[in-house]
Amino acid sequence: MEKAFYMVWRAESGDPVKKHETIELAREEARRLARLHPCIEFFVLRAVEGWSYREDPWRSRSFAKK
């Protein structure tokens, strides 16, 4: 298993663009964005699993809980 990572997401804006190595860093970013955009909710997401169609024919990755 690979180490989990975190993303900050806002429903109205689309895809997250930066991976955060710790939940604390993701929380800091969510709070920073919330201060810049009052009344908008930001979510901290944790990667659970990743899939790609590249290798024989699928490749999957699982991420540890911590």
mmJSON file of the N, C-alpha and C atoms, coordinates in Angstrom:
{"data_MODEL":{"atom_site":{
"group_PDB":["ATOM","ATOM","ATOM","ATOM","ATOM","ATOM","ATOM","ATOM","ATOM","ATOM","ATOM","ATOM","ATOM","ATOM","ATOM","ATOM","ATOM","ATOM","ATOM","ATOM","ATOM","ATOM","ATOM","ATOM","ATOM","ATOM","ATOM","ATOM","ATOM","ATOM","ATOM","ATOM","ATOM","ATOM","ATOM","ATOM","ATOM","ATOM","ATOM","ATOM","ATOM","ATOM","ATOM","ATOM","ATOM","ATOM","ATOM","ATOM","ATOM","ATOM","ATOM","ATOM","ATOM","ATOM","ATOM","ATOM","ATOM","ATOM","ATOM","ATOM","ATOM","ATOM","ATOM","ATOM","ATOM","ATOM","ATOM","ATOM","ATOM","ATOM","ATOM","ATOM","ATOM","ATOM","ATOM","ATOM","ATOM","ATOM","ATOM","ATOM","ATOM","ATOM","ATOM","ATOM","ATOM","ATOM","ATOM","ATOM","ATOM","ATOM","ATOM","ATOM","ATOM","ATOM","ATOM","ATOM","ATOM","ATOM","ATOM","ATOM","ATOM","ATOM","ATOM","ATOM","ATOM","ATOM","ATOM","ATOM","ATOM","ATOM","ATOM","ATOM","ATOM","ATOM","ATOM","ATOM","ATOM","ATOM","ATOM","ATOM","ATOM","ATOM","ATOM","ATOM","ATOM","ATOM","ATOM","ATOM","ATOM","ATOM","ATOM","ATOM","ATOM","ATOM","ATOM","ATOM","ATOM","ATOM","ATOM","ATOM","ATOM","ATOM","ATOM","ATOM","ATOM","ATOM","ATOM","ATOM","ATOM","ATOM","ATOM","ATOM","ATOM","ATOM","ATOM","ATOM","ATOM","ATOM","ATOM","ATOM","ATOM","ATOM","ATOM","ATOM","ATOM","ATOM","ATOM","ATOM","ATOM","ATOM","ATOM","ATOM","ATOM","ATOM","ATOM","ATOM","ATOM","ATOM","ATOM","ATOM","ATOM","ATOM","ATOM","ATOM","ATOM","ATOM","ATOM","ATOM","ATOM","ATOM","ATOM","ATOM","ATOM","ATOM","ATOM","ATOM","ATOM","ATOM"],
"id":[1,2,3,4,5,6,7,8,9,10,11,12,13,14,15,16,17,18,19,20,21,22,23,24,25,26,27,28,29,30,31,32,33,34,35,36,37,38,39,40,41,42,43,44,45,46,47,48,49,50,51,52,53,54,55,56,57,58,59,60,61,62,63,64,65,66,67,68,69,70,71,72,73,74,75,76,77,78,79,80,81,82,83,84,85,86,87,88,89,90,91,92,93,94,95,96,97,98,99,100,101,102,103,104,105,106,107,108,109,110,111,112,113,114,115,116,117,118,119,120,121,122,123,124,125,126,127,128,129,130,131,132,133,134,135,136,137,138,139,140,141,142,143,144,145,146,147,148,149,150,151,152,153,154,155,156,157,158,159,160,161,162,163,164,165,166,167,168,169,170,171,172,173,174,175,176,177,178,179,180,181,182,183,184,185,186,187,188,189,190,191,192,193,194,195,196,197,198],
"type_symbol":["N","C","C","N","C","C","N","C","C","N","C","C","N","C","C","N","C","C","N","C","C","N","C","C","N","C","C","N","C","C","N","C","C","N","C","C","N","C","C","N","C","C","N","C","C","N","C","C","N","C","C","N","C","C","N","C","C","N","C","C","N","C","C","N","C","C","N","C","C","N","C","C","N","C","C","N","C","C","N","C","C","N","C","C","N","C","C","N","C","C","N","C","C","N","C","C","N","C","C","N","C","C","N","C","C","N","C","C","N","C","C","N","C","C","N","C","C","N","C","C","N","C","C","N","C","C","N","C","C","N","C","C","N","C","C","N","C","C","N","C","C","N","C","C","N","C","C","N","C","C","N","C","C","N","C","C","N","C","C","N","C","C","N","C","C","N","C","C","N","C","C","N","C","C","N","C","C","N","C","C","N","C","C","N","C","C","N","C","C","N","C","C","N","C","C","N","C","C"],
"label_atom_id":["N","CA","C","N","CA","C","N","CA","C","N","CA","C","N","CA","C","N","CA","C","N","CA","C","N","CA","C","N","CA","C","N","CA","C","N","CA","C","N","CA","C","N","CA","C","N","CA","C","N","CA","C","N","CA","C","N","CA","C","N","CA","C","N","CA","C","N","CA","C","N","CA","C","N","CA","C","N","CA","C","N","CA","C","N","CA","C","N","CA","C","N","CA","C","N","CA","C","N","CA","C","N","CA","C","N","CA","C","N","CA","C","N","CA","C","N","CA","C","N","CA","C","N","CA","C","N","CA","C","N","CA","C","N","CA","C","N","CA","C","N","CA","C","N","CA","C","N","CA","C","N","CA","C","N","CA","C","N","CA","C","N","CA","C","N","CA","C","N","CA","C","N","CA","C","N","CA","C","N","CA","C","N","CA","C","N","CA","C","N","CA","C","N","CA","C","N","CA","C","N","CA","C","N","CA","C","N","CA","C","N","CA","C","N","CA","C","N","CA","C","N","CA","C","N","CA","C","N","CA","C"],
"label_alt_id":[null,null,null,null,null,null,null,null,null,null,null,null,null,null,null,null,null,null,null,null,null,null,null,null,null,null,null,null,null,null,null,null,null,null,null,null,null,null,null,null,null,null,null,null,null,null,null,null,null,null,null,null,null,null,null,null,null,null,null,null,null,null,null,null,null,null,null,null,null,null,null,null,null,null,null,null,null,null,null,null,null,null,null,null,null,null,null,null,null,null,null,null,null,null,null,null,null,null,null,null,null,null,null,null,null,null,null,null,null,null,null,null,null,null,null,null,null,null,null,null,null,null,null,null,null,null,null,null,null,null,null,null,null,null,null,null,null,null,null,null,null,null,null,null,null,null,null,null,null,null,null,null,null,null,null,null,null,null,null,null,null,null,null,null,null,null,null,null,null,null,null,null,null,null,null,null,null,null,null,null,null,null,null,null,null,null,null,null,null,null,null,null,null,null,null,null,null,null],
"label_comp_id":["MET","MET","MET","GLU","GLU","GLU","LYS","LYS","LYS","ALA","ALA","ALA","PHE","PHE","PHE","TYR","TYR","TYR","MET","MET","MET","VAL","VAL","VAL","TRP","TRP","TRP","ARG","ARG","ARG","ALA","ALA","ALA","GLU","GLU","GLU","SER","SER","SER","GLY","GLY","GLY","ASP","ASP","ASP","PRO","PRO","PRO","VAL","VAL","VAL","LYS","LYS","LYS","LYS","LYS","LYS","HIS","HIS","HIS","GLU","GLU","GLU","THR","THR","THR","ILE","ILE","ILE","GLU","GLU","GLU","LEU","LEU","LEU","ALA","ALA","ALA","ARG","ARG","ARG","GLU","GLU","GLU","GLU","GLU","GLU","ALA","ALA","ALA","ARG","ARG","ARG","ARG","ARG","ARG","LEU","LEU","LEU","ALA","ALA","ALA","ARG","ARG","ARG","LEU","LEU","LEU","HIS","HIS","HIS","PRO","PRO","PRO","CYS","CYS","CYS","ILE","ILE","ILE","GLU","GLU","GLU","PHE","PHE","PHE","PHE","PHE","PHE","VAL","VAL","VAL","LEU","LEU","LEU","ARG","ARG","ARG","ALA","ALA","ALA","VAL","VAL","VAL","GLU","GLU","GLU","GLY","GLY","GLY","TRP","TRP","TRP","SER","SER","SER","TYR","TYR","TYR","ARG","ARG","ARG","GLU","GLU","GLU","ASP","ASP","ASP","PRO","PRO","PRO","TRP","TRP","TRP","ARG","ARG","ARG","SER","SER","SER","ARG","ARG","ARG","SER","SER","SER","PHE","PHE","PHE","ALA","ALA","ALA","LYS","LYS","LYS","LYS","LYS","LYS"],
"label_asym_id":["A","A","A","A","A","A","A","A","A","A","A","A","A","A","A","A","A","A","A","A","A","A","A","A","A","A","A","A","A","A","A","A","A","A","A","A","A","A","A","A","A","A","A","A","A","A","A","A","A","A","A","A","A","A","A","A","A","A","A","A","A","A","A","A","A","A","A","A","A","A","A","A","A","A","A","A","A","A","A","A","A","A","A","A","A","A","A","A","A","A","A","A","A","A","A","A","A","A","A","A","A","A","A","A","A","A","A","A","A","A","A","A","A","A","A","A","A","A","A","A","A","A","A","A","A","A","A","A","A","A","A","A","A","A","A","A","A","A","A","A","A","A","A","A","A","A","A","A","A","A","A","A","A","A","A","A","A","A","A","A","A","A","A","A","A","A","A","A","A","A","A","A","A","A","A","A","A","A","A","A","A","A","A","A","A","A","A","A","A","A","A","A","A","A","A","A","A","A"],
"label_entity_id":["1","1","1","1","1","1","1","1","1","1","1","1","1","1","1","1","1","1","1","1","1","1","1","1","1","1","1","1","1","1","1","1","1","1","1","1","1","1","1","1","1","1","1","1","1","1","1","1","1","1","1","1","1","1","1","1","1","1","1","1","1","1","1","1","1","1","1","1","1","1","1","1","1","1","1","1","1","1","1","1","1","1","1","1","1","1","1","1","1","1","1","1","1","1","1","1","1","1","1","1","1","1","1","1","1","1","1","1","1","1","1","1","1","1","1","1","1","1","1","1","1","1","1","1","1","1","1","1","1","1","1","1","1","1","1","1","1","1","1","1","1","1","1","1","1","1","1","1","1","1","1","1","1","1","1","1","1","1","1","1","1","1","1","1","1","1","1","1","1","1","1","1","1","1","1","1","1","1","1","1","1","1","1","1","1","1","1","1","1","1","1","1","1","1","1","1","1","1"],
"label_seq_id":[1,1,1,2,2,2,3,3,3,4,4,4,5,5,5,6,6,6,7,7,7,8,8,8,9,9,9,10,10,10,11,11,11,12,12,12,13,13,13,14,14,14,15,15,15,16,16,16,17,17,17,18,18,18,19,19,19,20,20,20,21,21,21,22,22,22,23,23,23,24,24,24,25,25,25,26,26,26,27,27,27,28,28,28,29,29,29,30,30,30,31,31,31,32,32,32,33,33,33,34,34,34,35,35,35,36,36,36,37,37,37,38,38,38,39,39,39,40,40,40,41,41,41,42,42,42,43,43,43,44,44,44,45,45,45,46,46,46,47,47,47,48,48,48,49,49,49,50,50,50,51,51,51,52,52,52,53,53,53,54,54,54,55,55,55,56,56,56,57,57,57,58,58,58,59,59,59,60,60,60,61,61,61,62,62,62,63,63,63,64,64,64,65,65,65,66,66,66],
"pdbx_PDB_ins_code":[null,null,null,null,null,null,null,null,null,null,null,null,null,null,null,null,null,null,null,null,null,null,null,null,null,null,null,null,null,null,null,null,null,null,null,null,null,null,null,null,null,null,null,null,null,null,null,null,null,null,null,null,null,null,null,null,null,null,null,null,null,null,null,null,null,null,null,null,null,null,null,null,null,null,null,null,null,null,null,null,null,null,null,null,null,null,null,null,null,null,null,null,null,null,null,null,null,null,null,null,null,null,null,null,null,null,null,null,null,null,null,null,null,null,null,null,null,null,null,null,null,null,null,null,null,null,null,null,null,null,null,null,null,null,null,null,null,null,null,null,null,null,null,null,null,null,null,null,null,null,null,null,null,null,null,null,null,null,null,null,null,null,null,null,null,null,null,null,null,null,null,null,null,null,null,null,null,null,null,null,null,null,null,null,null,null,null,null,null,null,null,null,null,null,null,null,null,null],
"Cartn_x":[0.82,0.0,0.871,0.355,1.05,0.541,1.325,0.922,-0.251,-1.248,-2.414,-2.006,-2.789,-2.607,-3.973,-3.965,-5.188,-5.307,-6.554,-6.846,-7.9,-7.915,-8.958,-9.852,-11.156,-12.112,-13.25,-13.677,-14.849,-15.795,-17.005,-17.945,-18.184,-18.224,-18.537,-17.375,-16.167,-15.014,-14.386,-14.796,-14.225,-13.154,-12.184,-11.178,-10.171,-9.708,-8.591,-7.32,-6.364,-5.168,-3.86,-3.906,-2.669,-2.829,-1.842,-1.813,-1.143,-1.693,-1.1,-0.673,0.54,1.087,0.479,-0.038,-0.646,-2.027,-2.847,-4.17,-4.056,-3.04,-2.856,-2.602,-1.762,-1.494,-2.754,-3.544,-4.795,-5.781,-5.85,-6.738,-6.31,-5.014,-4.514,-4.909,-4.779,-5.141,-6.636,-7.456,-8.914,-9.289,-8.658,-8.937,-8.474,-7.319,-6.807,-7.78,-8.232,-9.171,-10.515,-10.962,-12.231,-12.144,-10.992,-10.829,-10.882,-10.313,-10.318,-11.687,-12.508,-13.821,-14.895,-15.299,-16.316,-17.6,-18.22,-19.498,-19.365,-18.153,-17.927,-17.349,-17.851,-17.385,-16.314,-15.232,-14.141,-14.039,-13.772,-13.731,-12.315,-11.906,-10.635,-10.954,-10.353,-10.601,-9.345,-9.52,-8.397,-8.498,-7.385,-7.357,-7.553,-8.428,-8.685,-8.115,-8.306,-7.887,-7.685,-6.778,-6.551,-6.572,-7.112,-7.193,-6.714,-6.049,-5.684,-5.737,-6.035,-6.103,-4.83,-3.771,-2.487,-1.775,-1.885,-1.067,-1.939,-1.862,-2.342,-3.697,-4.801,-5.059,-5.266,-5.485,-5.768,-4.63,-4.489,-3.554,-4.332,-4.269,-4.946,-3.929,-4.225,-3.379,-4.27,-3.895,-4.603,-3.763,-4.413,-3.715,-4.01,-2.978,-3.111,-3.98,-4.618,-5.489,-4.713,-3.47,-2.688,-1.501],
"Cartn_y":[-1.18,0.0,1.254,2.259,3.543,4.461,5.471,6.443,7.275,7.485,8.277,9.728,10.412,11.847,12.512,13.829,14.603,15.703,16.088,17.155,18.07,19.323,20.261,20.494,20.402,20.473,21.433,22.156,23.03,22.582,22.236,21.656,22.546,23.846,24.757,24.977,24.569,24.939,23.797,22.577,21.486,20.701,20.242,19.318,19.974,19.212,19.692,19.702,20.521,20.613,20.331,20.177,19.974,18.865,17.963,16.92,17.459,17.093,17.447,16.153,16.13,14.91,14.575,15.57,15.317,15.966,15.448,16.029,17.436,17.671,19.001,20.054,19.714,20.647,20.909,19.872,20.046,20.912,20.713,21.543,23.003,23.247,24.624,25.277,24.525,25.055,25.315,24.417,24.616,25.876,26.076,27.282,28.538,28.464,29.614,29.998,29.006,29.261,29.78,29.242,29.693,31.163,31.586,33.006,33.9,33.414,34.192,34.232,33.221,33.081,32.854,33.914,33.763,33.113,32.317,31.64,30.49,30.149,29.0,27.876,26.659,25.512,24.745,24.418,23.635,22.32,21.234,19.897,19.332,18.627,17.907,16.456,15.962,14.607,13.758,12.465,11.537,10.508,10.254,9.24,7.859,7.077,5.716,4.723,5.027,4.107,4.876,4.404,5.019,3.972,4.317,3.394,4.091,3.336,3.854,2.71,3.056,2.061,2.189,1.552,1.64,0.301,-0.509,-1.712,-2.961,-3.81,-5.195,-5.443,-4.939,-3.619,-2.59,-3.022,-2.066,-2.004,-0.872,-0.71,-0.101,-0.701,-0.131,0.128,1.123,1.451,1.648,1.066,1.28,2.169,2.996,3.939,3.616,3.633,3.361,4.416,4.049,4.974,6.087,5.871,6.902,7.327],
"Cartn_z":[0.0,0.0,0.0,-0.644,-0.697,0.399,0.73,1.741,1.214,2.076,1.698,1.454,0.632,0.447,0.489,0.56,0.771,-0.271,-0.547,-1.497,-0.88,-1.316,-0.902,-2.11,-1.901,-3.002,-2.672,-3.666,-3.595,-4.7,-4.357,-5.315,-6.528,-6.332,-7.429,-8.396,-8.014,-8.842,-9.621,-9.399,-10.182,-9.449,-10.206,-9.685,-8.739,-7.721,-6.911,-7.769,-7.419,-8.251,-7.512,-6.185,-5.441,-4.411,-4.372,-3.359,-2.103,-0.957,0.327,1.005,1.522,2.123,3.478,4.183,5.494,5.568,6.463,6.65,7.228,8.045,8.629,7.548,6.573,5.469,4.65,4.42,3.672,4.452,5.761,6.589,6.567,6.651,6.571,5.251,4.167,2.854,2.763,3.295,3.284,4.071,5.22,6.012,5.279,4.646,3.888,2.778,2.034,0.941,1.464,2.591,3.173,3.593,4.111,4.477,3.234,2.13,0.888,0.217,0.487,-0.159,0.904,1.614,2.662,2.129,2.964,2.676,1.678,1.279,0.4,1.249,1.057,1.828,1.064,1.742,1.178,1.94,1.222,1.798,1.719,2.77,2.759,2.405,1.332,0.845,1.011,1.319,1.423,0.304,-0.35,-1.406,-0.787,-1.393,-0.937,-1.936,-3.217,-4.256,-5.548,-6.381,-7.684,-8.782,-9.931,-11.064,-12.321,-13.177,-14.493,-15.494,-16.718,-17.78,-18.603,-18.116,-18.784,-18.909,-17.885,-17.819,-17.727,-18.625,-18.643,-18.018,-18.385,-18.916,-17.821,-16.563,-15.493,-14.488,-13.87,-12.754,-11.605,-10.436,-9.273,-8.175,-7.347,-6.201,-4.996,-3.872,-2.62,-1.73,-0.935,-0.084,1.378,2.193,3.616,4.284,5.374,6.085,6.754,7.113,7.81,6.998],
"occupancy":[1.0,1.0,1.0,1.0,1.0,1.0,1.0,1.0,1.0,1.0,1.0,1.0,1.0,1.0,1.0,1.0,1.0,1.0,1.0,1.0,1.0,1.0,1.0,1.0,1.0,1.0,1.0,1.0,1.0,1.0,1.0,1.0,1.0,1.0,1.0,1.0,1.0,1.0,1.0,1.0,1.0,1.0,1.0,1.0,1.0,1.0,1.0,1.0,1.0,1.0,1.0,1.0,1.0,1.0,1.0,1.0,1.0,1.0,1.0,1.0,1.0,1.0,1.0,1.0,1.0,1.0,1.0,1.0,1.0,1.0,1.0,1.0,1.0,1.0,1.0,1.0,1.0,1.0,1.0,1.0,1.0,1.0,1.0,1.0,1.0,1.0,1.0,1.0,1.0,1.0,1.0,1.0,1.0,1.0,1.0,1.0,1.0,1.0,1.0,1.0,1.0,1.0,1.0,1.0,1.0,1.0,1.0,1.0,1.0,1.0,1.0,1.0,1.0,1.0,1.0,1.0,1.0,1.0,1.0,1.0,1.0,1.0,1.0,1.0,1.0,1.0,1.0,1.0,1.0,1.0,1.0,1.0,1.0,1.0,1.0,1.0,1.0,1.0,1.0,1.0,1.0,1.0,1.0,1.0,1.0,1.0,1.0,1.0,1.0,1.0,1.0,1.0,1.0,1.0,1.0,1.0,1.0,1.0,1.0,1.0,1.0,1.0,1.0,1.0,1.0,1.0,1.0,1.0,1.0,1.0,1.0,1.0,1.0,1.0,1.0,1.0,1.0,1.0,1.0,1.0,1.0,1.0,1.0,1.0,1.0,1.0,1.0,1.0,1.0,1.0,1.0,1.0,1.0,1.0,1.0,1.0,1.0,1.0],
"B_iso_or_equiv":[0.0,0.0,0.0,0.0,0.0,0.0,0.0,0.0,0.0,0.0,0.0,0.0,0.0,0.0,0.0,0.0,0.0,0.0,0.0,0.0,0.0,0.0,0.0,0.0,0.0,0.0,0.0,0.0,0.0,0.0,0.0,0.0,0.0,0.0,0.0,0.0,0.0,0.0,0.0,0.0,0.0,0.0,0.0,0.0,0.0,0.0,0.0,0.0,0.0,0.0,0.0,0.0,0.0,0.0,0.0,0.0,0.0,0.0,0.0,0.0,0.0,0.0,0.0,0.0,0.0,0.0,0.0,0.0,0.0,0.0,0.0,0.0,0.0,0.0,0.0,0.0,0.0,0.0,0.0,0.0,0.0,0.0,0.0,0.0,0.0,0.0,0.0,0.0,0.0,0.0,0.0,0.0,0.0,0.0,0.0,0.0,0.0,0.0,0.0,0.0,0.0,0.0,0.0,0.0,0.0,0.0,0.0,0.0,0.0,0.0,0.0,0.0,0.0,0.0,0.0,0.0,0.0,0.0,0.0,0.0,0.0,0.0,0.0,0.0,0.0,0.0,0.0,0.0,0.0,0.0,0.0,0.0,0.0,0.0,0.0,0.0,0.0,0.0,0.0,0.0,0.0,0.0,0.0,0.0,0.0,0.0,0.0,0.0,0.0,0.0,0.0,0.0,0.0,0.0,0.0,0.0,0.0,0.0,0.0,0.0,0.0,0.0,0.0,0.0,0.0,0.0,0.0,0.0,0.0,0.0,0.0,0.0,0.0,0.0,0.0,0.0,0.0,0.0,0.0,0.0,0.0,0.0,0.0,0.0,0.0,0.0,0.0,0.0,0.0,0.0,0.0,0.0,0.0,0.0,0.0,0.0,0.0,0.0],
"pdbx_formal_charge":[null,null,null,null,null,null,null,null,null,null,null,null,null,null,null,null,null,null,null,null,null,null,null,null,null,null,null,null,null,null,null,null,null,null,null,null,null,null,null,null,null,null,null,null,null,null,null,null,null,null,null,null,null,null,null,null,null,null,null,null,null,null,null,null,null,null,null,null,null,null,null,null,null,null,null,null,null,null,null,null,null,null,null,null,null,null,null,null,null,null,null,null,null,null,null,null,null,null,null,null,null,null,null,null,null,null,null,null,null,null,null,null,null,null,null,null,null,null,null,null,null,null,null,null,null,null,null,null,null,null,null,null,null,null,null,null,null,null,null,null,null,null,null,null,null,null,null,null,null,null,null,null,null,null,null,null,null,null,null,null,null,null,null,null,null,null,null,null,null,null,null,null,null,null,null,null,null,null,null,null,null,null,null,null,null,null,null,null,null,null,null,null,null,null,null,null,null,null],
"auth_seq_id":[1,1,1,2,2,2,3,3,3,4,4,4,5,5,5,6,6,6,7,7,7,8,8,8,9,9,9,10,10,10,11,11,11,12,12,12,13,13,13,14,14,14,15,15,15,16,16,16,17,17,17,18,18,18,19,19,19,20,20,20,21,21,21,22,22,22,23,23,23,24,24,24,25,25,25,26,26,26,27,27,27,28,28,28,29,29,29,30,30,30,31,31,31,32,32,32,33,33,33,34,34,34,35,35,35,36,36,36,37,37,37,38,38,38,39,39,39,40,40,40,41,41,41,42,42,42,43,43,43,44,44,44,45,45,45,46,46,46,47,47,47,48,48,48,49,49,49,50,50,50,51,51,51,52,52,52,53,53,53,54,54,54,55,55,55,56,56,56,57,57,57,58,58,58,59,59,59,60,60,60,61,61,61,62,62,62,63,63,63,64,64,64,65,65,65,66,66,66],
"auth_comp_id":["MET","MET","MET","GLU","GLU","GLU","LYS","LYS","LYS","ALA","ALA","ALA","PHE","PHE","PHE","TYR","TYR","TYR","MET","MET","MET","VAL","VAL","VAL","TRP","TRP","TRP","ARG","ARG","ARG","ALA","ALA","ALA","GLU","GLU","GLU","SER","SER","SER","GLY","GLY","GLY","ASP","ASP","ASP","PRO","PRO","PRO","VAL","VAL","VAL","LYS","LYS","LYS","LYS","LYS","LYS","HIS","HIS","HIS","GLU","GLU","GLU","THR","THR","THR","ILE","ILE","ILE","GLU","GLU","GLU","LEU","LEU","LEU","ALA","ALA","ALA","ARG","ARG","ARG","GLU","GLU","GLU","GLU","GLU","GLU","ALA","ALA","ALA","ARG","ARG","ARG","ARG","ARG","ARG","LEU","LEU","LEU","ALA","ALA","ALA","ARG","ARG","ARG","LEU","LEU","LEU","HIS","HIS","HIS","PRO","PRO","PRO","CYS","CYS","CYS","ILE","ILE","ILE","GLU","GLU","GLU","PHE","PHE","PHE","PHE","PHE","PHE","VAL","VAL","VAL","LEU","LEU","LEU","ARG","ARG","ARG","ALA","ALA","ALA","VAL","VAL","VAL","GLU","GLU","GLU","GLY","GLY","GLY","TRP","TRP","TRP","SER","SER","SER","TYR","TYR","TYR","ARG","ARG","ARG","GLU","GLU","GLU","ASP","ASP","ASP","PRO","PRO","PRO","TRP","TRP","TRP","ARG","ARG","ARG","SER","SER","SER","ARG","ARG","ARG","SER","SER","SER","PHE","PHE","PHE","ALA","ALA","ALA","LYS","LYS","LYS","LYS","LYS","LYS"],
"auth_asym_id":["A","A","A","A","A","A","A","A","A","A","A","A","A","A","A","A","A","A","A","A","A","A","A","A","A","A","A","A","A","A","A","A","A","A","A","A","A","A","A","A","A","A","A","A","A","A","A","A","A","A","A","A","A","A","A","A","A","A","A","A","A","A","A","A","A","A","A","A","A","A","A","A","A","A","A","A","A","A","A","A","A","A","A","A","A","A","A","A","A","A","A","A","A","A","A","A","A","A","A","A","A","A","A","A","A","A","A","A","A","A","A","A","A","A","A","A","A","A","A","A","A","A","A","A","A","A","A","A","A","A","A","A","A","A","A","A","A","A","A","A","A","A","A","A","A","A","A","A","A","A","A","A","A","A","A","A","A","A","A","A","A","A","A","A","A","A","A","A","A","A","A","A","A","A","A","A","A","A","A","A","A","A","A","A","A","A","A","A","A","A","A","A","A","A","A","A","A","A"],
"auth_atom_id":["N","CA","C","N","CA","C","N","CA","C","N","CA","C","N","CA","C","N","CA","C","N","CA","C","N","CA","C","N","CA","C","N","CA","C","N","CA","C","N","CA","C","N","CA","C","N","CA","C","N","CA","C","N","CA","C","N","CA","C","N","CA","C","N","CA","C","N","CA","C","N","CA","C","N","CA","C","N","CA","C","N","CA","C","N","CA","C","N","CA","C","N","CA","C","N","CA","C","N","CA","C","N","CA","C","N","CA","C","N","CA","C","N","CA","C","N","CA","C","N","CA","C","N","CA","C","N","CA","C","N","CA","C","N","CA","C","N","CA","C","N","CA","C","N","CA","C","N","CA","C","N","CA","C","N","CA","C","N","CA","C","N","CA","C","N","CA","C","N","CA","C","N","CA","C","N","CA","C","N","CA","C","N","CA","C","N","CA","C","N","CA","C","N","CA","C","N","CA","C","N","CA","C","N","CA","C","N","CA","C","N","CA","C","N","CA","C","N","CA","C","N","CA","C","N","CA","C","N","CA","C"],
"pdbx_PDB_model_num":[1,1,1,1,1,1,1,1,1,1,1,1,1,1,1,1,1,1,1,1,1,1,1,1,1,1,1,1,1,1,1,1,1,1,1,1,1,1,1,1,1,1,1,1,1,1,1,1,1,1,1,1,1,1,1,1,1,1,1,1,1,1,1,1,1,1,1,1,1,1,1,1,1,1,1,1,1,1,1,1,1,1,1,1,1,1,1,1,1,1,1,1,1,1,1,1,1,1,1,1,1,1,1,1,1,1,1,1,1,1,1,1,1,1,1,1,1,1,1,1,1,1,1,1,1,1,1,1,1,1,1,1,1,1,1,1,1,1,1,1,1,1,1,1,1,1,1,1,1,1,1,1,1,1,1,1,1,1,1,1,1,1,1,1,1,1,1,1,1,1,1,1,1,1,1,1,1,1,1,1,1,1,1,1,1,1,1,1,1,1,1,1,1,1,1,1,1,1]
}}}
